[in-house]
Amino acid sequence: MNSLVNRGLKENLSLAGDWQFFQAALAVVQRESSYLWPEINATARSAISRPQPDFAGGENLQLGLSASYEVDLWGRIQSGIEAEEFRAQATFYDYQAAAMTLSAEISNTWFQLLTAREQLELANEQIEINENIMRLIRARFVGGAGTRGRHPAPAATAGKYP
């Protein structure tokens, strides 16, 4: 049963999807955490212009650098991070619940299978017993040792029938 549960946990696509949702939630937490750091942008452009009749042409190079930072004075960024952490935690608990549910369903099905096998075995034994009883009853009647007429009539029918 353990190997079936392990296999089910590894190969269940729904559970794999739940794990991916959790991984995505962790990525959102990382993205929200990045807002605590300054944002730095660098740009570089290069262009070559062809000679024109009124312009000599040449190479043009532009470089740029910019930075921005939001001071988390009122805790908006930190609250956003905490909210995403809670969402990620809830997603992980959803994953765990799905894994436990899947394990329980596999275990329940396993025990149902064992029960069905036992019931089938019991039914086969009962069929064998019934066949043996029928052979014994046939053997008694063929041999003339049947029970017909050997038992006294019940009191309610005594004297009514010959």
Sequence and secondary structure as in RCSB ss.txt:
>XXXX:A:sequence
MNSLVNRGLKENLSLAGDWQFFQAALAVVQRESSYLWPEINATARSAISRPQPDFAGGENLQLGLSASYEVDLWG
RIQSGIEAEEFRAQATFYDYQAAAMTLSAEISNTWFQLLTAREQLELANEQIEINENIMRLIRARFVGGAGTRGR
HPAPAATAGKYP
>XXXX:A:secstr
 HHHHHHHHHH HHHHHHHHHHHHHHHHHHHHHGGGS EEEEEEEEEEE   SS   EEEEEEEEEEE    SSS
HHHHHHHHHHHHHHHHHHHHHHHHHHHHHHHHHHHHHHHHHHHHHHHHHHHHHHHHHHHHHHHHHHHTT   TTT
S   GGGTTT  
